[in-house]
Amino acid sequence: MLAAAVLPLHAQKSAAPGAAPLEPLLPDSSNFVTASLLLASPSDVLYSCQGHCAIRLQCPTHDLDYVYTVSSNVDNPNDVISFFLKQGRVSMLAVPTADYLGEYQKDGRSVVQYDLNLTHHEKQRLWRNLDGEILQRPYAQFNYMGINCVSFCAEQLEYAIINGQLRLENTPAQLNRADGSLARFYTRRAPWAEFLFMTFMGTAADRRVSTEGRLAPELLIETLKLNPIRNDDGTLRPVLFSDQPRELLPLVKPETTTHLTPMLVFGLLLIAIVVITLLEWKGLRRLADATDITLLALQTLLGLILLQATYMANLFEIRWNWYLIVFNPIPLILWLLFRKRRATMKRVYLCFTIILVAFIACTPLIEQLDLEHQFITAALATRTGSNYVSAQ
């Protein structure tokens, strides 16, 4: 009966790196089930730039070894467009550990294991709860800060505790930041990921969600060390058996770095726009006209993508996004309506120039705004300002 209570829904034998050998059951049944956290190193894929966290459950006596992991894009995990533009729902998967580690091994990513200091009945409860999550697939709306792989693991640990509590009340200093600043910290080694996340984050950058929702693999272990399990008898119990992880897979392919950062790319864009504007004043009007058409098309396209990502994909909940002031279809609509009315367009250019300059001035006041994005805003303001001056 005890075995039936903890066996996973899809029992299957597997041999995995770091798998425990078959062993006899101890008199106290303490080795009947072992539970651990698996942390995978970051990758160059945008949504894995912080790494991944999952729960491993083993029953060596019956040769069972599974990793319980959440995925926001089960059917096509490499589809970045779907990740950013569609309503991704989180699904729970029970994967044989050999298969799970095999995927990370192919990518050259490391995986380390921290054994959890849970009682036998807590491990039994954890396994039963995780099987229950599989039945709800897909069961939750993915949210970059709220419902993700780390929040899932942390909450499942909290639910598993019997005759005690695990509360993540003490946190590392980094978690004192607002969510936007914290997202920048997590993506500091992936500048394009940081740029994209901050593009879509909106006013969620100013808030502070629950500790579980704000954790990333980088800070999870440190946070668990700061918050021991408080047993009902007043004693404290560490969540982890040891501070030192067990390496299941070595790091073969570290994260790559790029010198072509958003700061450089959009800084060069601004310089190019300024040069084109100066050439326009020297009489090279055709180049400026082609630049304006290109910028207007890209600005409109980015505005439509931003609207979709903000109000449909819901990566950071449905919240106002400040960059919708810059990227939206309104400039194209006004141009189509009034392009033959010079006086009207002159006022339109002036209005947009004032809005864009004021938006740049607000950068220190709004958490979402940063220099990389404002280089683009400055480029647009340069062209609208030049068109206002030249419109007669």
N, C-alpha and C positions, 0 to 999 in steps of 0.2 A: 504493500500500500504506500509506503514511503517513497519507493522508487517511482510509482505511477504519479505521485503528486508533483514530482519535479522534472519528469522527462519532458523535453520540448515537443512541440506539436509535430515536427517533422524529423523524427529520430533517424539518424544516419551516421554511420561510422566515418571517422576521418582521422588522418594522421597529419599533424600540423607541426611546424617548427615550434619548439618549446612545449610540445604536448606532454602531459604527465603520463608516465608509464602505468600500465595496469597494476593495481596494488590492492591488497586485501583491505576490507573495511575495518577501521579501528573500533574498539569497544564503545567509544563515545560517539561514533559516527561522524566525527569532526571532518574527516576527509571524504565523506560521501559526495559532497558538492564543494567545489572551490569557485570563488567569484573574484574577478579582477577587472581593473580598468585597462583598456588598451588605448594608447595615444600614438597616433601616426604623425609623422613630420609633415610640414607644409609642402605644397607642390606649386608649380607654376600656373596651374589652372585657377582661374579667378576665384571660384567659390571654395577652393581648397587651400587658399593661400595662408590660412591659419592652422592647417592640420585638421585632424579628425579625432573624435573620441567615441568609444563604444564599450560595451560591457561583455566580458567573456565569462561563460559558465561551463564548468567541466564536471563530469561525473566519471572519474577514472575507473571506478569499479565496473561500470557498464560501458566503458569506452565511448562516452559521449562528450563532445567538445564543440560548443557553438559560440558564435559572436552575435550579439543582439545590437543592431545598428539601425539608425534612421537615415533615410534618403529622401531628398526633396525632389528627385527626378529619376525615379526608378527605371523607367522605360529607356531613357537615353541620358545617362549621367554626364556625357560630354557636350550636351546641347546648351551652350552658354546663353544663346538667345532666349530659349524657353525659360531659363533660370531667371533672367532679368525682366522678361516681358509677359510672362504668363502667371496665373495664380497657382503657384506651386504648393502642393499639399504634401505633408510629411507622411511617410509610410514606414512602418516597423518591419524589419526583416530579421530572420534567424538564419545565419549563414554558417555552414561548417567552417571551422577555423582555418582549415587547410585552404579552402577557396578564398576566404577573406584575406589571409596573409599573401596568398598567391598574387592577388591584384596589386598589392603594395610592392611586392617583390619585383614584379614586372616594371613598375614605375621607378624602382630604385629608392623608394622611401623607407625610412626606418619606422619600426613599430616597437614600442616598449610596453611592459606590463607592470602594473602596480597591484599587488594582491590586497584584497579588501578584508578588513578585520571584522567580519560579521559572524554572528553565531550560526549554528546549523539551521535553526528554524528561520532566521532572517534570510539566509541564502535560499532556503526552500520557498519562502514567501517572495523573494525577488524573482526567482525563476517562474513562479506561478503568475506573478504580475506581468512579467515580460511576455509570456505566452498570451495573456489576455490582451496586450497591446496589439499583437499581430492580428487578432480577430477584428480590430477596428480599422484596418487598412483601407484607404488612407484616412487618418483620423484627426489631422490638425493642419491649419494653414501655416506654412513656413513663414517665419519672421526672423530676419537677420539678428535682431536682438530681442529675444523673447522665446521663440520656439526653434531650437536648433539642436545639434548633436550633443553639446555640452549641457544645455539645460535639461535635456531628456535624461542624461546619465545622472545628473545631480538630483533631480526630482525622484527618479526611481530609487536612488539610495535612501532618500528621506522617507519614502513610502515603505521601504523594507524594514526599517528599524522597529523592533518589538521591545516593549518595556523600557522605552527611552526616547530620545529625540536627537535629530541631527538638524541643526539650524545654522545656516551660513551667515552668521551675524558679524563675525570678524573678517575683514577683507584686506587684501594688499592695498598699498597706497594708490596704485594705478586705478583701482576701481572707484576712487573718489571723484574721478573726472565725469563730466557730462558724457552722454553716449556718443556724441560726435567726436569729441577729443579721444575717447576710448577707442573708437573705430579707427582713428588715425594711428593710435599706438599699435593696435593689432596688425595693421597693414603697412607699418613703417618700412618694411623691407620689400614691399610690392607696390611701387608708386602708381601703377596704372589701376590696380585693384582699389587703392585708396581713392583715386580720382573718380572711379565709377561709383563706388559706394557713397561717397560724399555728394555726387551728382544726384543720386536718387533718395538720399536720406531725409531731406526736408527738415521740418521743425522737430522731427524725432531726434535730431542732433542735440537739442537743448534739454531733453528729458533724462531721467534716470530710472530705468525699469528695474525689476527685481534682480537680486544678485545672481540667481540661477540663469536668468536670461542674458546677463551681461558678461558671463564668463566665456572664455575661449580656452582651448587646450593649454595655452601658455601659462595661464594663471590658475587652472583648476587644482592642480596638486598643491600649490602653495596655499590656496584657500582652504582645502580640506585639512591641511596640517594645522591651520589656525582655528579650526572648529571641530574639536573632538565630539564624539557621541556622548551625550549626557544620559546616563542610565537613571532609572527611576529611584534607585537607592542612593543617588547623589554622587556616584563614582563617575570618572571620565574614562573613555575608551577611545584610542586613536582610530581614525577611519582606515588608515593604511597599516599593514603589518610592518612595512619598512619604508624608509625615505628613499632608498636606492631602487631604481626600477630594474627589471629583468629585460634584457634586450632580446627580442624575438627576431627582428630583422635589422641588419646594419644599414646605415645611411650610405647609399651608393651614389645617388644623384642629388647633390645639394641644390637648393634654390638657385636659380640663375639671377644675375643682376643685369640691369640695363642702364646704359648711360643716356638712352633716348627717353628721358622722363617727360611727364606732362609739363613740368616747369620749362624744360628746354624747348619742347615742340611748340607750345603755345606762346612762349616768349619770342621765338623766331617768327611765328605767325604775326604777332603784333609788329615786330620790326618790319616784316615784309609789307604789311598793310600801310604802315607809315611811309615807307619808300614809295609804294604805288601811289599814295595820295600826293606826295611831293612831285612825282612825275606827272600826275594829272594836272597840277598847277603849272607845270611846264608845258602843257599842251597835249600830253599823251592820254587822251580821254578814253580811247577804246579799251585799254587795259583796265582802267578804273571801272568802266561799265561792266566788263566781263567779270571782274572781281565782285562787284555788287550783286550781280545775278547769282554767282556761285554762293556767296555768303547768305543771300536771302533764301536760296533753296536749301542749304544746309541748316540754316537757323530754323526754317519751318519743319524740316524732317526731324531735327533733334527735339523740337517742341512737341511734335506728335508722339515721338518715342517716350518723352518724359511724361506726357499726359497718360499714356498707356501704363508705364511702369509705376506711376504714382497712384493711380486710381483703379488699376486692374491687377497688376502683379502683386502689389501690397507687400513689398519686401520689408518695409518698416512701418506697417500699418498705414491706413489712409490718413495722411496729414498734408498740410500745405507745404509745397516745395517752393522755396524762394527763387530757384532758377527758372521757374515758369514766367517770371517777370522778363527774363531775357529771351528764353526759348519758348515761343508760342506762335500760332498761325496768324495772329492779328496783323503784324507788319505786311505779310503777303496779301491778306484780304484788303487792307487799306491801299496798298500799291495797285492792286487790280481795279479797285473802285475809282481811284483818284489820280492815276499816273499821268493822265492827260491834262490835269488841272495843276499848273505849276504853283499857283499861290497856295492852294490847299496842301500840296505835297511839301512845300516849304515849311508850313506850320507843322506838318506831320514829322518831318525830319527834326525840327527844333524840339518838338515834344519828346521824341524818342531819345534824342541826345541828352536832354535834361534828365530823363528817367534813368538812362544808363550811367551817366556820371554820378547821380545821386546813389545809385545801386552800388557802384564801386566804393563810394565814400562810406557806406554802411558795413564794409567788410570787417572792421574790428568789433562791430556790435552784434553780429549774427554768427552763431557757431558754425553753421553750414558753409559759409562763404570762405573762400581761400584765394590765394594769389594766382594759382594755376587757372582757375575758372575765370578770374577777373581779367586775365590777359585777353581772353576771348571777348569779354564784355568791352574792354578798352578798344579792341580791334573794331568791333561793331560801332562803338561810339565815334571812332575816328572817321568811319565812312559816313555815318548819318550826319555828323558835324560838317564834313566836307560837302556833302550834298546840300545841306542847308545854306552854306555860304555861296555855293555856285548856282543855286536855284534862283532864277530871276523872274 
